[in-house]
Amino acid sequence: MPDKTFSVLILDPAFSNKSVIRDTLADNGFKVHVETNEGGASAALENFKPDIILCRASSQMITDNNLLCDFRKRVDERGIPFVVVPTTTDINYFLQWLGQGIYHSIMPPFETEYLTSRIRDILKHDHVIIRDGPPVSINFNYRDLPYSMNITPAKLVQFIISILHNSMNLSLTLSEAMQKRNMLAQRIFKPEIFGGVRHQSEAELQMEQELYRALDHNEFQLYYQPIIALDEERMTGFEALIRWNHPERGLVPPFEFIPLAERLPLIIPLGFWIIEEAVRQLISWEKKFIFNEPIRIGINISGNQFIHPELSDGIAVIIKEHRVNPENIVFEITESAFMADIEAANFQLLRLKSNKHPISMDDFGTGYSSLTYLQHFIVDTVKIDKSFVRWMHMDEQSEQIVRSVIGLAHNLRMKVVAEGVEEVQHLNMLRELDCDYGQGYYFSVPLDAFAAEEYMLNFYKRR
């Protein structure tokens, strides 16, 4: 296929004047046009003549909107790829849409390389289809739920490619279903259709299966790292950190499984488990200790969790059920999660803030936004990434970055936590810069619940 400038039509009912997807594509050589309703999108089919259509919508809109169904039929008649860019990563929704004939998807978070390569892959794959066969009835089970649908071989292959990055298990399940129906024996597509698709290793596939089992068998455990007020060196709370007690490998550190977990639908139930477990632990400590002022627990929220439409409601149910003060449950969200989808991020922020949860921007300085975007998000605290703090006593540039972040955050009436405090020099410099809080091995390594209670005895009395 010769190089060309592809035209992308985005149908996004929530679009106002900013869109990370639009801006990312425009900055990477695509011609982009946005419409907010089906009528405008139908007119753009004639005037803009798109090569591909991205539908940015909720699951309810895709399944229940009759106007969208009519628009999609007109798109199909023209042979234009119709791609769902959803507000959820729940694979069950994608299977429902597959049954309705939607077989292209791009899952969040929308990092530049992934977004642009997926669009080019979809356009390329549509041009290497040799022919399509008639619809075939397939039946399969996924996560203990039965599915049955009629679908053509080529469309099923394209759907498998869509979800390969997020669920190797489902990809294999569908491939096996195709094989049982002899669909792979038909010469439907050229071999290069799979070129450039990211294949998971056998080790990752095994880990995916083990992660689901781990959640079912309560193999995860929370550790707690203290957060210290630097002016008086008093403890003000913890950050909750997940660990995996593998039955054979022992304690698995997060860097070995969190990157994969965050790509899987598993991250949604796992995220709610973390929140509920941290809430339970906070309540337990409140019953055991006399606190001069409330302590807070910070909980990390991944990008896929953050844009999940049921996140705020699910958190509200946990908070109400356990009768905990929402102001003591802090949600820590990385820069990249904020920037991956600005519209969804702002909506989620407003929901969490309206429910009185403090918000921290985690790992500040490592993502897309830098200092310039800080004023656009309603956050209470900025956490400076440890990569800057660790070298600030030896590297002038790191020191200037830390100084600038603290100054800007204070001007915006935000508090600052410095991560990676490991040396007394770090502590002294951060105090000189009026940093509010510190976290790191200088104060304590992450502790299990029992060890965290012992640590608290340095600051608080038991009841």
JOSUL-V360989 format. One line per field, one symbol per residue. psi: psi as a letter, one per 20 degrees, with the letter a starting at -180 (. if undefined). A space follows every 50 residues. Layout:
psi=???
This chain:
psi=pqproqpppponhjpejqohgghgghikjqppppqirhghhghhhgghmq hqppoorrhgghhiohhhggghghghhikppoppnrjqjohhghhghghj joipqoqrqmqgggghhgghgghghhijpgrqrqqqpqprppljpqqpqp qqgghhghgghhihhhnhghghghghhgghjkhiiqnhrqhjhjpipopq rhghgghghhgghhhhjliqqprppqppphhjlqpiaqpppqqonphhib opqhiihggghiiqhhhghgghggghghgggggghhhhqophqqqqpppp prghghjphjgghgghgggghilqohijopppprghhgihngghghghgh gghhjkpqppoqkpiibhhbhhihiipnqhqpopqhhghhjhiiohgggh ggggggggghhjkqrppoqkoiqhhgggghghjkqgqqpaihgqrpqrgg hhghhhiihqqq.
